[in-house]
Amino acid sequence: MKNKELFDRTVKILVNAYLNNTLVHNNCGACAVGNIIAANMQIKYDSYLKWIGRQLAWSTVFVTMPFKSEQVQRPWAYNGSAKEQIDATGYSWQELALIEAAFESAPKNTTPDERMFNGLMAVVDVLGQIHDLNEETKQATKELFLKA
């Protein structure tokens, strides 16, 4: 496994976001990447799942369009606050773009909780590629998201 510490930290962030209901599709401050960045930069949320005291900048580099499921990438915007937010995660902007695309690609014709879960399962698959996970580790990770 590549970078076990980063993988474990990321999974913990996503599990906490899922179980604490701070994970929201089509919300750059509260999607999978938004939660990863917020946790790594110690950014808190207000009641509308917006970052308190911080400008949301990472989405100027890449963003998945909500109704088209197409991702727009602007690598030239990888500077300033956007770069700071992305770099805080330990992932490249390209890796985070893969994570975001996977999360947002979950089928929309399911319940919100099913969509969230399916998006997270897709994220675990992407993390498996990034971190070179074996199938056993990937399956064990997916089980962390099961609600009792």
C-alpha positions as a printed NumPy array, in Angstrom:
array([[  0.   ,   0.   ,   0.   ],
       [  1.223,   3.447,  -0.873],
       [  1.118,   6.034,   1.927],
       [ -0.921,   4.154,   4.536],
       [ -1.038,   7.182,   6.84 ],
       [ -2.643,   9.384,   4.15 ],
       [ -5.074,   6.63 ,   3.189],
       [ -6.124,   6.013,   6.811],
       [ -6.56 ,   9.744,   7.492],
       [ -8.668,  10.191,   4.355],
       [-10.916,   7.23 ,   5.137],
       [-11.415,   8.484,   8.704],
       [-12.435,  11.906,   7.373],
       [-14.937,  10.391,   4.936],
       [-16.419,   7.951,   7.458],
       [-16.888,  10.787,   9.972],
       [-18.445,  13.018,   7.313],
       [-20.847,  10.271,   6.274],
       [-21.872,   9.335,   9.808],
       [-22.124,  12.983,  10.949],
       [-24.137,  14.087,   7.896],
       [-21.599,  16.659,   6.706],
       [-21.302,  14.95 ,   3.332],
       [-23.44 ,  16.41 ,   0.543],
       [-23.47 ,  15.829,  -3.215],
       [-23.109,  18.913,  -5.432],
       [-21.837,  21.079,  -2.565],
       [-18.152,  21.964,  -3.002],
       [-17.811,  22.717,   0.696],
       [-19.346,  19.41 ,   1.788],
       [-18.671,  16.865,  -0.983],
       [-15.984,  14.198,  -0.528],
       [-13.168,  16.549,  -1.571],
       [-14.665,  19.465,   0.36 ],
       [-14.658,  17.358,   3.525],
       [-11.103,  16.118,   2.91 ],
       [ -9.824,  19.659,   2.438],
       [-11.818,  21.103,   5.347],
       [-10.553,  18.436,   7.756],
       [ -6.941,  18.834,   6.667],
       [ -7.131,  22.615,   7.041],
       [ -9.168,  22.508,  10.288],
       [-12.01 ,  24.405,   8.613],
       [-15.341,  24.33 ,  10.429],
       [-18.809,  24.349,   8.873],
       [-21.719,  26.636,   9.576],
       [-25.284,  25.332,   9.629],
       [-25.496,  25.494,   5.831],
       [-22.362,  23.345,   5.349],
       [-20.316,  26.293,   4.185],
       [-16.809,  26.904,   5.408],
       [-16.54 ,  29.456,   8.19 ],
       [-13.974,  32.162,   7.538],
       [-12.491,  30.57 ,   4.416],
       [-13.027,  31.117,   0.727],
       [-13.756,  27.968,  -1.239],
       [-10.978,  28.037,  -3.84 ],
       [-10.15 ,  24.439,  -4.774],
       [-13.175,  24.163,  -7.067],
       [-11.638,  26.739,  -9.412],
       [ -9.176,  23.987, -10.428],
       [-11.744,  21.211, -11.015],
       [-15.453,  20.769, -10.495],
       [-18.057,  18.232, -11.6  ],
       [-21.089,  19.911, -13.08 ],
       [-24.143,  18.772, -11.071],
       [-26.596,  17.981, -13.829],
       [-24.181,  16.854, -16.518],
       [-21.78 ,  14.684, -14.487],
       [-19.003,  16.223, -16.552],
       [-15.895,  17.503, -14.872],
       [-14.391,  20.834, -15.819],
       [-10.654,  21.088, -15.167],
       [ -8.695,  24.33 , -15.067],
       [ -5.083,  23.392, -14.195],
       [ -3.97 ,  27.002, -14.727],
       [ -6.013,  27.936, -11.626],
       [ -3.836,  25.711,  -9.417],
       [ -2.25 ,  28.549,  -7.46 ],
       [ -2.863,  30.744,  -4.431],
       [ -5.648,  29.611,  -2.093],
       [ -6.69 ,  26.782,  -4.419],
       [ -3.179,  25.327,  -4.334],
       [ -2.982,  25.748,  -0.56 ],
       [ -6.288,  23.927,  -0.054],
       [ -5.433,  21.091,  -2.433],
       [ -1.867,  20.655,  -1.153],
       [ -3.104,  20.425,   2.454],
       [ -4.664,  17.054,   1.611],
       [ -1.494,  15.239,   0.555],
       [ -3.044,  14.452,  -2.835],
       [ -2.342,  16.011,  -6.211],
       [ -5.117,  18.024,  -7.814],
       [ -5.471,  15.233, -10.402],
       [ -6.009,  12.626,  -7.666],
       [ -8.573,  14.82 ,  -5.922],
       [-10.301,  15.354,  -9.264],
       [-10.638,  11.568,  -9.592],
       [-12.048,  11.342,  -6.055],
       [-14.547,  14.106,  -6.736],
       [-15.651,  12.637, -10.057],
       [-16.172,   9.232,  -8.428],
       [-18.236,  10.686,  -5.583],
       [-20.405,  12.821,  -7.852],
       [-20.947,   9.994, -10.356],
       [-23.221,   8.042,  -7.993],
       [-26.628,   7.332,  -9.557],
       [-29.11 ,  10.121,  -8.925],
       [-32.202,   7.881,  -9.121],
       [-31.684,   6.472,  -5.604],
       [-32.454,   7.766,  -2.127],
       [-30.048,  10.44 ,  -0.834],
       [-28.48 ,   7.977,   1.616],
       [-28.04 ,   5.317,  -1.086],
       [-26.492,   7.896,  -3.392],
       [-24.101,   9.003,  -0.659],
       [-23.127,   5.401,   0.082],
       [-22.665,   4.54 ,  -3.605],
       [-20.57 ,   7.655,  -4.117],
       [-18.36 ,   6.681,  -1.202],
       [-17.943,   3.151,  -2.553],
       [-16.758,   4.678,  -5.829],
       [-14.349,   6.894,  -3.863],
       [-12.927,   3.836,  -2.08 ],
       [-12.337,   2.253,  -5.493],
       [-10.424,   5.366,  -6.598],
       [ -8.467,   5.422,  -3.345],
       [ -7.663,   1.79 ,  -4.075],
       [ -6.094,   2.834,  -7.366],
       [ -4.229,   5.789,  -5.86 ],
       [ -2.888,   3.829,  -2.887],
       [ -2.465,   0.468,  -4.641],
       [ -4.832,  -1.371,  -2.278],
       [ -5.421,  -5.085,  -2.388],
       [ -9.018,  -6.334,  -2.619],
       [ -9.129,  -7.393,   1.027],
       [ -8.183,  -3.912,   2.261],
       [-10.607,  -2.281,  -0.152],
       [-13.475,  -4.502,   1.038],
       [-12.639,  -3.918,   4.705],
       [-12.603,  -0.167,   4.034],
       [-16.015,  -0.282,   2.375],
       [-17.435,  -2.035,   5.437],
       [-16.482,   0.973,   7.591],
       [-19.275,   2.914,   5.877],
       [-22.035,   0.475,   6.82 ],
       [-24.492,   2.054,   9.216],
       [-25.689,  -0.164,  12.045]])
